[in-house]
């Protein structure tokens, strides 16, 4: 997930900037009421019902253990993470279907359709990578990953993000992932979702305005006051370690005092939720020029399902623009 930091947008006002899901027991049989599924409905449906290698893609979806969706809508990049060899037949299968091949750097990309196009005549062809709409595809197999995007620009952005130097383009996301990884330790990440900070503002603004500070003038002009300092992006993650499940909220700040203020305010707010088990643990993790405020809710033993239910509830509230704990304005 962190390897794709440079491809994750900070401006994404119509949904999450990214969604990562990795059910601890695999996708087969997972229910949407218990666990967040990938944004792409066709991919999610295939994952929970796969019984053999998919004849349309050559992918063994039974061996996919995680999916990362970057962006939202028709230009989403989906990354499937699988066990060694899970996509060994993909290139040959797509070539046999008439997909063209083009190299981006040293990586072969298989493609069909015009950029970001839909071919509704193919909507019923059972291709799990076509979003049930005959969506154009740009497919790359890299190591034990399959990357899919409907445009050349989109797949190139995702592939370029894999370069170690590319992460410098999005230090905010790098800092957030560093913080979540540090606190997870040797545990495993089961789900994570990221948002543009502008989504959590009750004033129409952008994450860039938060980064460059112009949001303060916007607030003054509108006669509004901040509840706590604004953040450019936000992430929530669930990880499991030694039998306990942790739901974490991570917010990056350049000013350490702003991070402390946010921790105190949000911590007091979260304990009002009936499903929150205890006072959230408040921690600050520094990465580069950023100080990441992290609030952790810990669910003991078999209470892990409550963490996932709470994440689904938080996500639903944010989509409705009604998640008060993180509304800074």
C-alpha positions as CSV (number, residue, x, y, z in Angstrom):
1,X,0.0,0.0,0.0
2,X,2.7,2.5,1.0
3,X,4.6,1.8,-2.2
4,X,1.8,3.6,-4.1
5,X,1.8,6.8,-2.0
6,X,2.8,8.9,-5.0
7,X,-0.2,7.8,-7.0
8,X,-2.8,8.5,-4.3
9,X,-4.5,11.9,-4.8
10,X,-4.9,14.5,-2.2
11,X,-7.8,16.1,-4.0
12,X,-10.6,13.6,-4.2
13,X,-13.9,15.2,-3.2
14,X,-16.3,12.5,-4.5
15,X,-15.1,9.6,-2.3
16,X,-12.1,8.1,-0.7
17,X,-8.6,8.7,-2.1
18,X,-7.8,5.1,-1.5
19,X,-9.2,1.9,0.0
20,X,-7.2,-1.1,1.0
21,X,-8.8,-4.4,2.1
22,X,-7.2,-7.6,3.2
23,X,-9.6,-10.0,5.1
24,X,-7.5,-12.1,7.6
25,X,-9.2,-15.3,6.4
26,X,-9.3,-14.4,2.7
27,X,-12.1,-13.0,0.5
28,X,-14.0,-16.3,-0.1
29,X,-17.4,-16.0,1.6
30,X,-16.8,-12.6,3.1
31,X,-20.1,-10.6,3.8
32,X,-20.3,-6.9,3.1
33,X,-22.1,-6.3,6.4
34,X,-19.0,-7.7,8.2
35,X,-16.1,-6.4,6.2
36,X,-15.3,-3.6,3.7
37,X,-15.0,-5.0,0.2
38,X,-13.2,-3.4,-2.8
39,X,-14.8,-0.4,-4.4
40,X,-15.1,-2.2,-7.7
41,X,-18.2,-4.4,-7.4
42,X,-17.2,-6.8,-10.1
43,X,-13.8,-7.5,-8.6
44,X,-15.4,-7.9,-5.1
45,X,-18.1,-10.3,-6.4
46,X,-15.4,-12.4,-8.1
47,X,-13.2,-12.5,-5.0
48,X,-15.9,-13.8,-2.7
49,X,-17.1,-16.5,-5.1
50,X,-14.0,-17.6,-7.0
51,X,-13.7,-21.4,-7.5
52,X,-11.1,-21.7,-10.2
53,X,-8.7,-19.6,-12.4
54,X,-10.8,-16.9,-14.1
55,X,-11.1,-17.7,-17.8
56,X,-11.4,-14.1,-18.8
57,X,-8.3,-12.8,-17.1
58,X,-6.1,-15.8,-16.2
59,X,-6.1,-14.6,-12.6
60,X,-6.5,-17.1,-9.7
61,X,-8.7,-14.9,-7.5
62,X,-8.7,-17.5,-4.8
63,X,-5.1,-16.5,-4.2
64,X,-5.6,-12.8,-4.0
65,X,-5.2,-11.6,-0.4
66,X,-5.6,-7.9,-0.7
67,X,-6.9,-5.2,-3.0
68,X,-5.9,-1.5,-3.2
69,X,-8.2,0.9,-5.0
70,X,-6.7,4.3,-5.8
71,X,-8.9,7.2,-6.6
72,X,-12.7,7.0,-7.2
73,X,-15.0,6.6,-10.1
74,X,-14.2,5.4,-13.6
75,X,-10.5,6.3,-13.5
76,X,-9.8,4.2,-10.4
77,X,-6.6,2.1,-10.3
78,X,-7.1,-1.3,-8.8
79,X,-4.2,-3.2,-7.5
80,X,-4.6,-6.9,-6.7
81,X,-2.0,-8.5,-4.4
82,X,-1.7,-12.2,-4.6
83,X,0.4,-15.3,-3.7
84,X,3.3,-16.1,-6.0
85,X,2.1,-17.0,-9.5
86,X,-1.5,-16.1,-9.0
87,X,-1.5,-14.1,-12.3
88,X,1.0,-16.4,-14.2
89,X,-1.6,-16.9,-17.0
90,X,-2.8,-13.3,-17.3
91,X,-0.6,-12.0,-20.1
92,X,-1.3,-15.0,-22.3
93,X,-5.0,-15.0,-21.5
94,X,-5.4,-11.3,-22.4
95,X,-3.3,-11.6,-25.5
96,X,-5.5,-14.5,-26.7
97,X,-8.5,-12.2,-26.3
98,X,-6.9,-9.7,-28.6
99,X,-5.4,-7.2,-26.1
100,X,-2.6,-5.1,-27.5
101,X,0.7,-4.8,-25.7
102,X,2.8,-1.7,-25.0
103,X,5.8,-1.3,-22.7
104,X,5.9,1.4,-20.0
105,X,9.5,1.4,-19.0
106,X,10.4,-2.3,-18.8
107,X,6.8,-3.4,-17.9
108,X,4.5,-4.8,-20.5
109,X,0.9,-3.4,-20.3
110,X,-1.9,-5.3,-22.0
111,X,-4.7,-3.0,-23.3
112,X,-8.1,-3.0,-24.9
113,X,-10.5,-0.2,-25.8
114,X,-10.0,3.6,-26.1
115,X,-8.9,5.4,-23.0
116,X,-11.5,5.4,-20.3
117,X,-14.2,4.1,-22.7
118,X,-17.1,1.9,-22.0
119,X,-18.5,-0.8,-24.4
120,X,-21.9,-1.7,-23.0
121,X,-22.2,-4.5,-25.6
122,X,-19.6,-6.3,-23.6
123,X,-21.2,-5.6,-20.2
124,X,-22.3,-9.2,-19.8
125,X,-19.1,-10.9,-20.8
126,X,-18.2,-11.7,-17.2
127,X,-14.9,-9.9,-17.3
128,X,-14.2,-9.0,-13.6
129,X,-11.8,-6.2,-14.6
130,X,-14.3,-4.4,-16.8
131,X,-16.6,-3.1,-14.0
132,X,-19.7,-4.7,-15.5
133,X,-19.7,-2.0,-18.2
134,X,-17.2,-3.2,-20.8
135,X,-14.7,-0.7,-19.4
136,X,-11.4,-0.2,-21.2
137,X,-8.4,-1.9,-19.5
138,X,-4.7,-1.2,-19.1
139,X,-3.4,-4.3,-17.2
140,X,0.1,-4.7,-15.9
141,X,1.5,-7.7,-13.9
142,X,4.4,-6.5,-11.7
143,X,5.9,-8.9,-9.2
144,X,3.0,-10.5,-7.3
145,X,0.6,-7.7,-8.2
146,X,-1.9,-7.0,-11.0
147,X,-2.6,-3.3,-11.7
148,X,-5.6,-2.2,-13.7
149,X,-6.7,1.2,-14.9
150,X,-8.9,2.3,-17.9
151,X,-6.4,4.8,-19.3
152,X,-2.8,5.0,-20.3
153,X,-2.2,8.0,-18.1
154,X,-3.7,6.3,-15.1
155,X,-1.7,3.1,-15.4
156,X,1.5,5.1,-16.1
157,X,0.9,7.1,-12.9
158,X,0.5,3.9,-10.9
159,X,3.6,2.2,-12.3
160,X,5.7,5.4,-11.9
161,X,4.7,5.5,-8.2
162,X,6.6,2.2,-7.7
163,X,9.9,4.0,-8.2
164,X,11.5,4.7,-4.8
165,X,12.1,8.3,-5.8
166,X,8.4,8.9,-6.6
167,X,7.3,8.9,-3.0
168,X,8.8,12.3,-2.5
169,X,5.9,13.7,-4.6
170,X,3.4,12.9,-1.8
171,X,5.3,13.3,1.5
172,X,1.9,13.7,3.4
173,X,0.8,10.1,2.5
174,X,4.3,8.8,3.1
175,X,4.2,10.2,6.6
176,X,0.8,8.8,7.3
177,X,1.8,5.3,6.1
178,X,5.1,5.5,8.1
179,X,3.1,6.3,11.2
180,X,0.5,3.5,10.7
181,X,3.3,1.0,9.9
182,X,5.3,2.0,13.0
183,X,2.3,1.4,15.3
184,X,1.3,-1.8,13.6
185,X,4.7,-3.3,14.1
186,X,4.7,-7.0,13.3
187,X,0.9,-7.1,13.0
188,X,-1.1,-7.3,9.8
189,X,-3.2,-4.6,8.2
190,X,-6.8,-5.7,7.4
191,X,-8.2,-2.5,6.0
192,X,-7.3,1.1,5.4
193,X,-9.0,4.1,3.8
194,X,-7.8,7.6,3.0
195,X,-9.5,10.9,2.5
196,X,-8.8,14.4,1.2
197,X,-8.9,16.8,4.1
198,X,-11.3,19.0,2.2
199,X,-13.9,16.2,2.5
200,X,-14.0,16.8,6.3
201,X,-14.5,20.6,6.0
202,X,-17.9,22.1,6.2
203,X,-16.5,25.0,4.1
204,X,-16.0,24.4,0.4
205,X,-12.2,24.2,0.0
206,X,-9.4,22.1,-1.3
207,X,-6.6,20.1,0.3
208,X,-4.1,22.4,-1.5
209,X,-5.6,25.4,0.3
210,X,-5.0,23.5,3.5
211,X,-1.4,22.8,2.5
212,X,-0.6,26.4,1.5
213,X,-2.5,28.0,4.3
214,X,-5.0,29.9,2.2
215,X,-7.9,28.1,4.0
216,X,-7.4,30.5,6.9
217,X,-8.3,33.5,4.7
218,X,-11.2,31.5,3.3
219,X,-12.5,30.9,6.8
220,X,-12.0,34.6,7.7
221,X,-13.9,35.7,4.6
222,X,-16.8,33.4,5.4
223,X,-16.9,34.4,9.1
224,X,-16.1,30.9,10.2
225,X,-13.9,29.7,13.1
226,X,-11.8,26.5,13.3
227,X,-12.7,23.9,15.8
228,X,-9.2,22.5,15.6
229,X,-6.4,22.9,13.1
230,X,-7.1,21.6,9.5
231,X,-5.3,18.7,8.0
232,X,-4.7,18.1,4.3
233,X,-5.4,14.3,4.3
234,X,-6.7,11.7,6.7
235,X,-6.5,7.9,7.0
236,X,-8.1,5.2,9.0
237,X,-6.6,1.8,9.3
238,X,-7.4,-1.5,11.1
239,X,-4.5,-3.9,12.1
240,X,-4.3,-7.0,14.3
241,X,-1.5,-7.8,16.6
242,X,-1.4,-10.5,19.4
243,X,-5.1,-11.2,19.1
244,X,-6.2,-7.6,19.6
245,X,-7.6,-5.4,16.8
246,X,-6.7,-1.7,16.5
247,X,-8.7,1.0,14.6
248,X,-6.4,4.0,14.0
249,X,-7.1,7.5,12.7
250,X,-4.0,9.3,11.4
251,X,-3.8,13.0,10.5
252,X,-0.6,14.7,9.4
253,X,0.5,18.2,10.5
254,X,3.5,20.3,9.9
255,X,3.2,21.9,13.3
256,X,3.6,19.6,16.3
257,X,1.4,21.8,18.4
258,X,-1.4,21.5,15.9
259,X,-1.1,17.8,16.0
260,X,-1.4,17.8,19.8
261,X,-4.5,20.1,19.7
262,X,-6.1,17.7,17.2
263,X,-5.4,14.7,19.4
264,X,-7.0,16.2,22.4
265,X,-10.1,17.5,20.6
266,X,-10.8,14.3,18.6
267,X,-10.1,12.1,21.5
268,X,-12.7,13.8,23.6
269,X,-15.2,13.5,20.8
270,X,-14.7,9.9,20.0
271,X,-15.5,8.6,23.5
272,X,-19.1,9.7,22.9
273,X,-19.6,6.9,20.4
274,X,-21.2,3.9,22.1
275,X,-19.1,1.4,20.2
276,X,-15.8,3.0,21.2
277,X,-14.4,0.6,23.8
278,X,-12.3,3.1,25.9
279,X,-10.5,6.4,25.8
280,X,-8.5,6.5,22.5
281,X,-4.8,6.2,22.9
282,X,-3.1,9.4,21.6
283,X,0.3,9.2,19.9
284,X,2.4,11.4,17.6
285,X,4.7,9.9,15.1
286,X,7.2,12.2,13.2
287,X,8.2,11.5,9.6
288,X,10.2,13.9,7.6
289,X,8.7,17.4,8.0
290,X,5.4,16.0,9.3
291,X,4.0,15.1,12.7
292,X,1.2,12.6,12.4
293,X,-1.5,12.6,15.1
294,X,-2.7,9.0,15.6
295,X,-5.7,8.0,17.7
296,X,-6.0,4.3,18.4
297,X,-9.1,2.3,19.5
298,X,-8.2,-1.2,20.8
299,X,-10.7,-4.1,20.6
300,X,-9.8,-7.2,22.6
301,X,-9.9,-10.7,21.4
302,X,-13.0,-11.6,19.5
303,X,-14.2,-8.0,19.4
304,X,-12.4,-7.4,16.1
305,X,-15.6,-7.4,14.2
306,X,-16.7,-4.3,16.1
307,X,-13.7,-2.4,14.7
308,X,-14.7,-3.2,11.2
309,X,-18.3,-2.3,11.9
310,X,-17.1,1.0,13.3
311,X,-14.9,1.7,10.3
312,X,-17.9,1.1,8.0
313,X,-20.0,3.4,10.1
314,X,-17.3,6.2,10.1
315,X,-16.9,5.8,6.3
316,X,-20.6,6.1,5.7
317,X,-20.8,9.2,7.9
318,X,-17.9,10.8,6.0
319,X,-19.5,10.1,2.6
320,X,-22.6,11.9,3.9
321,X,-20.4,14.8,5.2
322,X,-21.7,14.1,8.7
323,X,-18.6,12.8,10.6
324,X,-18.4,15.5,13.3
325,X,-15.2,14.2,15.1
326,X,-13.0,15.2,12.2
327,X,-14.8,18.3,11.0
328,X,-12.3,21.0,11.8
329,X,-14.4,23.9,10.5
